[in-house]
């Protein structure tokens, strides 16, 4: 899968510099990125096979639990084109304040 954009993940980790969980967060996101880049998903069912804790919100909108569910990563997936768009990343607490089906990436 092609992931757009890794920079979003790097910037999120950089903003947490100095926090004690920052190295673990970076490792978890690097692992997710590596696994997804190698994946060849044809449907949401393929994602659920690989990530049992992922939540399928719609046929295109998926939520991943990151670092033991401390963080949430919301993506949109175009299975035909093999593209994953990062829409939002934040703490579990912040996730509870958003509409996951409508959220868009913003700085």
Secondary structure, 3 states (H helix, E strand, C coil): CEEECHHHHHHHHHCCCCCCCHHHHHHHHHHHHHHHHHCCCCCHHHHHHHCCCCEECCCCEEEEEECCCCEEEEEEEECCCCEEEEEEEEEHHHHCCCCCCCCCCCC
